[in-house]
């Protein structure tokens, strides 16, 4: 099944195209990362899919419905984690999550959600007392409390320390394993690579490419760099399309182990930056 279907999506502001013919599909149960620089049309596209912004033209279907004609029943099937939220600072974490659970017909258990986002020790603390990273975890809890079929995650780990980010990744992996469809926007390329089944790169209002993180921009077949330490002559490196052959020749020459051997191909960040250029 297809959870999200987008064809020739267009949106203009003051005659300027913010989204100029975007097209993609997201399969049910897929984790899809939408990558792009600020001003690329990424946020506008996601807001249209969430039903929070109208479109000028194009075909859009989210969970089988047009988000421009969203019903309360449809909204109960999606979860949204916004970039920032500062609601009700006088409530405790538990009170806030339980309050939001009342908006949904089949919510998850509030205490289990609080534990899942790593806030059990802060469950009785007021939101105003939380750090920025802890407040961000509350935002995530509110996005998943309704047990949604589809979750929109907009820069979800902003403000997280490295350990908290890894814990959050496990949470998302668990949701995906349970069949939840996830649309993720992030500026952390390692996050997209760790979580996404596929990534789409958007720039200047258009989708440039959609592929797996491993194959985006020709990563899997790109020229590799083989580097090693040459005794008495410092570090050496070689760009090659046949790294296995080069390593075998080096191993034979060194009689086994090659000093400080490394074989690398372009990272996801390398190909992403190459694709978007200056983002203009």
C-alpha positions in Angstrom: 0.0 0.0 0.0 1.0 3.6 -0.6 0.7 5.8 2.5 1.7 9.1 0.8 1.2 9.9 -2.9 2.3 13.3 -4.4 2.1 14.3 -8.0 3.0 17.7 -9.5 2.6 19.5 -6.2 2.9 23.3 -6.6 2.8 26.3 -4.2 3.6 29.9 -4.8 4.1 32.8 -2.5 3.7 36.3 -4.0 4.3 34.8 -7.5 7.5 33.1 -6.4 7.4 29.2 -6.6 8.2 27.6 -3.2 7.3 24.1 -4.5 7.5 23.6 -8.2 6.2 20.2 -9.3 7.3 17.9 -6.5 6.5 14.2 -6.9 7.1 11.2 -4.7 5.4 8.2 -3.0 6.0 6.7 0.4 5.1 3.1 1.0 3.1 2.0 4.1 5.6 1.1 6.8 8.5 3.0 5.1 10.8 5.5 6.8 11.3 8.3 4.3 13.7 11.2 4.9 13.2 14.4 3.0 16.4 16.4 2.9 17.1 19.9 1.7 18.6 23.2 2.6 16.5 26.0 4.3 14.2 27.5 1.8 14.2 24.5 -0.5 10.4 23.9 -0.2 10.8 21.1 2.3 8.7 22.6 5.1 6.0 23.8 2.7 5.7 20.3 1.2 5.4 18.7 4.6 2.8 21.2 5.9 0.7 20.5 2.8 0.8 16.8 3.6 -0.1 17.5 7.2 -3.2 19.5 6.1 -1.8 22.7 7.6 -1.2 24.5 4.4 -3.2 24.7 1.1 -1.7 23.9 -2.2 -2.1 25.8 -5.5 -2.3 22.6 -7.6 -1.3 19.0 -7.8 -2.5 15.6 -6.5 -1.9 14.7 -2.9 -3.2 11.7 -1.0 -2.2 10.8 2.6 -3.5 7.6 4.1 -6.0 7.5 1.3 -7.4 11.0 1.8 -6.8 14.6 0.6 -5.2 16.4 3.5 -6.8 19.6 2.2 -10.1 18.2 3.2 -8.9 16.7 6.5 -11.5 15.3 8.9 -11.1 14.7 12.6 -11.0 10.9 12.0 -8.1 11.4 9.5 -6.2 13.6 11.9 -6.4 11.0 14.6 -4.4 8.6 12.3 -1.4 10.9 12.0 1.1 12.2 14.5 3.1 15.4 14.1 6.3 16.4 15.9 6.9 20.1 15.2 10.2 21.9 15.3 9.3 23.9 18.4 6.5 23.9 20.9 6.2 25.9 24.2 2.7 25.0 25.3 1.4 24.9 28.9 4.7 25.3 30.9 2.8 25.0 34.1 1.8 21.3 33.4 4.0 18.3 34.4 5.3 16.0 31.7 2.8 13.3 32.7 -0.1 15.8 32.8 0.7 17.0 29.3 1.0 13.6 27.8 -2.1 12.3 29.4 -4.0 15.5 28.3 -3.0 14.9 24.7 -3.9 11.2 24.9 -7.5 12.3 25.4 -7.7 13.7 21.9 -7.3 10.2 20.3 -9.6 7.2 20.1 -6.9 4.6 20.7 -3.9 6.2 22.4 -0.8 4.5 23.7 -0.3 4.2 27.4 1.0 7.6 28.6 3.6 6.2 31.1 5.0 3.9 28.4 5.4 6.7 26.0 7.1 8.8 28.6 9.5 6.0 29.2 10.0 5.5 25.5 11.3 9.0 25.1 13.5 8.8 28.1 11.6 11.0 30.5 10.5 8.7 33.3 12.6 10.5 35.8 11.1 13.8 34.8 7.5 12.6 34.6 6.4 14.8 37.5 8.5 17.9 36.6 6.9 20.9 35.1 7.6 21.7 31.5 9.0 25.0 32.4 11.7 23.2 34.5 13.0 21.1 31.6 16.0 21.6 29.5 15.7 22.3 25.8 16.5 18.7 24.9 14.1 17.3 27.5 11.3 19.6 26.2 12.0 18.3 22.7 11.4 14.7 24.0 8.0 15.9 25.3 7.3 17.1 21.7 8.1 13.6 20.4 5.9 12.0 23.1 3.0 14.2 22.0 3.5 13.1 18.4 3.3 9.4 19.1 0.8 9.3 22.0 -2.1 8.8 19.6 -0.6 5.6 18.2 -0.5 7.0 14.7 -0.3 5.1 11.4 1.9 7.9 10.0 4.2 10.2 11.9 5.7 13.5 10.6 9.0 14.2 12.3 10.4 17.7 11.7 14.0 17.9 13.0 13.0 15.6 15.9 16.4 15.4 17.6 17.3 19.1 17.6 18.8 19.7 21.1 19.5 16.1 21.9 22.9 15.0 23.1 24.5 12.1 21.2 23.2 9.4 23.7 19.7 10.8 23.6 19.8 10.8 19.8 20.8 7.1 19.7 17.9 6.3 22.1 15.5 8.2 19.9 16.7 6.3 16.9 15.9 3.0 18.6 12.4 4.4 19.4 11.9 5.2 15.7 13.2 1.8 14.6 10.8 0.2 17.0 7.9 2.2 15.5 8.9 1.3 12.0 9.2 -2.4 12.9 5.6 -2.2 14.1 4.5 -0.9 10.7 4.3 2.8 11.4 5.0 5.0 8.3 7.5 7.8 9.1 8.3 11.0 7.2 11.4 12.5 8.6 13.0 15.9 7.9 16.4 16.4 9.3 19.7 18.3 8.8 21.6 15.4 10.4 22.8 13.3 7.5 23.9 10.5 9.8 20.3 10.4 11.2 18.9 10.0 7.7 21.4 7.3 6.9 20.7 5.4 10.1 16.9 5.5 10.0 15.6 6.0 6.4 14.7 3.3 3.9 14.9 5.9 1.2 15.8 9.6 1.1 14.5 12.3 -1.2 16.6 15.5 -1.8 14.7 18.7 -2.5 16.3 22.0 -3.6 14.8 25.0 -5.3 11.3 23.6 -5.0 12.0 20.4 -6.9 13.0 16.8 -6.0 16.4 16.1 -7.3 16.6 12.4 -6.6 15.0 9.7 -4.5 17.1 6.6 -3.6 18.3 4.6 -0.7 21.0 6.3 1.4 23.6 3.8 0.1 22.8 4.5 -3.6 22.0 8.2 -3.5 24.1 10.2 -6.0 25.8 7.1 -7.2 27.5 6.4 -3.8 27.6 2.7 -4.2 29.5 2.9 -7.5 31.5 6.0 -6.9 35.3 6.0 -7.2 36.9 4.8 -3.9 39.9 6.3 -2.2 42.5 3.8 -0.9 45.0 5.2 1.6 47.8 3.7 3.5 51.1 4.5 5.2 54.3 4.0 3.2 57.3 3.4 5.5 59.7 6.3 5.2 57.5 8.2 2.7 54.4 9.2 4.7 50.8 8.6 3.8 49.7 7.7 0.3 46.3 7.6 -1.4 44.8 6.5 -4.7 41.5 7.2 -6.3 40.3 3.9 -8.0 37.3 2.2 -9.4 38.8 -1.2 -8.4 39.7 -0.8 -4.7 39.7 -4.6 -4.0 42.4 -5.1 -6.7 44.5 -2.2 -5.2 44.2 -3.6 -1.7 45.2 -7.1 -2.9 48.3 -5.6 -4.7 49.2 -3.6 -1.6 48.8 -6.7 0.6 51.1 -8.7 -1.6 53.7 -6.0 -1.6 53.6 -5.6 2.1 53.5 -9.3 2.7 50.2 -9.2 4.5 48.8 -6.3 6.6 48.9 -2.9 4.9 49.9 -0.1 7.4 47.0 2.2 8.3 44.9 0.9 5.4 41.6 2.7 4.7 39.1 2.4 1.9 36.4 5.1 1.6 33.7 6.1 -0.8 31.8 9.5 -0.8 29.7 9.9 2.4 26.0 10.7 2.2 26.9 14.3 3.3 29.4 14.5 0.4 26.9 13.5 -2.3 24.1 15.6 -0.7 26.2 18.8 -0.7 27.3 18.0 -4.3 23.6 17.7 -5.3 22.2 20.8 -3.7 25.2 23.1 -4.7 24.7 26.4 -3.0 21.0 25.7 -2.4 19.9 28.7 -4.4 
